[in-house]
């Protein structure tokens, strides 16, 4: 019988849709902006997938809100190994305490729900214990740069139930204050043991090729009356420059008829700015291929459903990706976005690539 441990960071990802680009130290502000908890739903998707695999499993978890009720709702009778010190305000110390409790009980894999900060908590604790228990993340944070996550919650659930081999993987985190200021400062924090699986995401690749002609092509195709929702990243940043404004490098900006409608927009700002005709312009994350669901949660299902979508990427980036991925949090929308897509790679050129959920 396989023993799986589950720990949920309930505040992970709360800063994404409200434009905070992270939740570290920003929980109160995220709540003040009307943020909803994202991690519990992601955890439930992963555990539903785990339950569907059908093999005998023993599930260990931490007390609410870090997993117990979610596990029971998914049909498990979990072994609860501890409780957070302050359930209404959980911290990284609670995650680390849960990992120590799991390690004491000799679990076969730790499934954590969160972002890169949560991954650091899990991996560093295991390193301190000199414990090589495999770990795998359910992506629920704003920043998901490390290669220790499944490509989706359901994929993570399937992987922990079925994996047979493991390998080392880097756990990276970024400085959120620098990130909010438009700069990516990454740091290797730990190396974890993870399941070998095709549906585990790659580490985010930083940097890219030249995109000048691509940006020119988008700028030349601009139509009057269309609201352009411009995603984060250097590729779309070059488009913003061609449109004549200095955009938010790692945020979402809204532009229409030569005017900036919103800078560094949260989900609510984008929805307020949309008109009758709307186009999202977004570039996949290098090395991972995610179009939605990583670093751009402001582009929520409610936003995407009101817009057409144009995906842009350098040829170099697409050459390194076998497919593109979407993980909006809405399975029906992910299915709608899946399939073959023409990605703009130059002034006029487009390349066909498959989008998978």
N, C-alpha and C positions, 0 to 999 in steps of 0.2 A: 504494500500500500504506500502510495506516494504522500508525503507530508508537505503541504504547501502553507506557507505563512503569508498573511496579507496585512499590510499596514497602509492606511489612507492619511494623507496630509489634507485635511478638509478645506484649508484655505488656498491650496495650490490653484493657480490660474485665475484667481478673482480679479487681479489687476488687468487682465488682458483686454476684455471687451470695453472696459472703461478708459482705456488709453494709457495705463500706467506702465506698461511694458515690463511688468513684474509685480510681485506681491511682497517681496522682502521688505519689512519695515513699513509697509503701505496698506496694511489691512484696514485700519480705521478710515483712511482716505478712500479706499476702494468701496467700503460699505457706504460711506457718505455719498459717493457717486452712484449708488444704487446697484452695486455689483452683486451678482448671485453666486452661490457656491457652484463650482463646476465639477470638482473632483468626485463627489458622491455618485453622480450619474455615470461618470466614466468608470468608476469602480464597479458599479452594478453591471455595466455592459461587459466588463472583463470577467466578472464572476458568473454571469449568465452563460458566457461562452465556455468557461471552465466547467460548469455543470453539464453542458451539452455534450462534452467529450465522452461521458458515460463510463469512464473507468473509476475504480474505487479510489477515493481521495480522503485524506484527513486534513481538515482546514484549521489552522491556528490564526488567531487575530488579536487585536487590541480592543479595549473597551471603547464605547462611543465617545466622540464621533469619528473614531479612527478605524472603524471596520465592523464592529459586532453586528449592528442592526442591518447593515448592507449585506453581510454574509447570510444572515438569517432570511432576509427577503429574497435572496437568490436560491434558497432551499437547503442551505447547509446548517449543520448543528456545530458551530465552531467551538474550539477550545479557546477560551479567553485567557490570555497569559498576563494581563495587567490592565491598568487604567491610567489615562493621562492625569497629571497632577491637577490641571485646571481645564475641564472639558470645554468651557466656553472660550478658551484662549490657548489652544494647543501650540506647542513650540517644537523646535528641532530637538530639544532635549527629550521630548516624549517619543519622537521617532527613534532616536538613538536607544532609549530605554527599551522600546519594543524590539528592536533588532537584537539587543543583548539577550532578551528573554527568548526570542526565537532560536538564537544560536545555542543557548543552554539546552534546548529541547531537541537539537539535532534535526532540523527541518531539511528537506531536500531542495527547496528554493524559496526565496523571499520575493514576493510580488508586492512592489510598492506603487502607490498611486500619487503622482506629483510631477514636479519638474526637475531641473538640474540640481536645485538646492536640496531637494529630498534625496536625489541620487547620491549627492555628496555625503549626506548624513548616514545613509545606509552603507556606502562603500567605506567611508572612513571608520565607522564603527567596526565593520568586519576586519579591516586592516589592523585596528588596535587590538582586536581579539586574536589576530593571526589565524583567521577563519576563512576558508575558501568556499563557503556556502554560495551557490549560484544566486544571482539577483537578476530581476528583470522589472523594468518600469512600465506602468500604464501611463501614457502621456496625458498629463492633465495640467501642466504648468504653462506659463507664457514662454519661457525659454526651454527648449528641449534640444540642446546642442549635442548631447552625449550619445554614444552608440550603445547604451544599455537599456533602450526602450523598444517595445514592440511598435510596429508602424501604426497600430490602432489599438484601442482597448480590447476588442474581440480577438485580435491577433495575439496580444499578450496572454490572454486567458488560454488560448489553444497551445501556445508555446510551452507554458509552464507545466501543462498536463502531459505533454508528449515528447519533450526533448530527451535526447539520449547522449549528447556530447556537449562539452562546454569549451570556452576559450576566454582569454583575457580581453578586456575592452576598457578604453579610457573613459574616465568620468571628468568632464570639463564643466566649469561654471564661469559665468561672466559677471563683471562688476555692473550691477543694475543702475547705479547712479551714472556711470559712464555711458551705459546703454541708453538711458533716458536723454542724455546729452548728445546722442548721435554717434557714439564711438563704441566699437566692440573690443573689449579687453578680456581675453579669455585666459584661463589658468587651468592647467592640469592639476586636479585635486586628488585623484586616486586612480587605481586600476582595479576593476572588479572582475569577478568571474561571472560569465553570462552564458545562457544557452546558445548553442549554434542553431541558427534558424534563418531562412530566407526572409521571413517577415519581421526581422529585427532591423531597425533603422540604422543607417550609417551615421557617422559623426558628421556634423555640418562642415562643409568645405568653405573656407573663407577665401575671398578673392575671386577674380574672374577675368574674362578677356575684354577686348574693346567692344563697345556697344554703340559707337557714335552713329553708324548708319542706321542701326535699328531705331535709335531715338529719333533720328531725322524722319524715318518712315512713319512713326507714330504721330509726330508733330504735324507732318504734312497731311495726315488723314483726319485731323480734328474737324468735327462738325459743329456748326452753330446750334445752340440749344441743348447739346448733350452735356450731361454732368459726368465728369471723369473722376473716378475714385481711384487714386494712385497709391499702390501699396508700398511697402518698405523695400529697402535693398538698393545696392549700387546701380543695378540695371535700370530700374524704374526711376532712380535718382537722376540718371542721365536724361531721361525723358522730361522730368520736371525742369531741368536746366534748359532744355530746348524749348519748353513752353514759357520760359522767361522768369522763373521764380526759384528761390532757394527752398527746396522742400525739406521735410523732416526725413532724415536718412533712414531712421528705423521706425518711423511712424507712418500713418495713413493720412494723405492730404486730399482735399477735394477741390476741383478746379472746373470752372465753366465760363465760356465766352471771354477768355482772357483775364479772368479774375480768380483769385484764390478765395474759395468759399469757406474753407476750414483747414487749419493746419494742425497736425498731430491730433487728428480727430478720434474720439471715442465712438463706439457703436451708435450711441444716441445722437451725436453730432452728425454722423454720416446719414442716418435716417432722416434727420431734419433737413439736410441739404439736398436730398435726392429730388429729382424732378420727374418729368414724364418719360424722358429717355436717359438712361444711365449706363455707364460702361466702367467696369472694374478692369484696371490694368495691373497685372501682378506677374512676378517672376518666381519660378520655383527656387527652393533653397538648394544651393549647390551641394552635391554629395548625397543628398537625401531625396530630392525631387518633390517635396511637398509644395503644393500650390496654395492650399488653405489648411489651417489648423496648426501651423507652427509660426509663432512670432507675429501673426497678423489676425489674432482672434477678434479684433475690431470688425473684421469682415465676417460677421456672424451669418448664420443661415438667413436671418431676417433681412440682412443687407444683400446677400448674394441672390436671394430670390427676386429682388426688385431690379436686378442689373443683368446686362449681358456681360460676358467675361472675355477678355483678351489676355492670353498668356504670352509673355515675351521672354526670350532667353538668348544668350550668345550660343553660337554653334559649339564652342568648346564645352559649355556647361551641358548641353544636350548630349554631346558625344559621350559624356561620362555618366549618363543616366539611361537605364534601360526602359524606364517608364516614369510617369509622374504619379503623384499620390494626392488624395484629398482625405481630410479627416475633420469635417466641420462640426462633428457632434450630432448631426442629423443623418441617420442612415439612409433615409429616402432621398435626401438631397445629394448625399455622396453617390448613390446609385445613378441619379440624374446626371451628375457631372462626369461619371465614368464613361469610358469609351475612347474612340480615336479622336484626337484633337489636332488642329493645325496651329502650331506655335510659330509666332513671328520671330525669325532669326536674323533678319536684315531689313534693308529699306523696303524691299518688295517680297523677299523670299520668305517662305514658310516651310516648316517641316512637320511631317505627320508623326505623332507619338501617342502611345496609349496612356490613358489616365485610369488608375485603378484605386479602389477604395481600400 
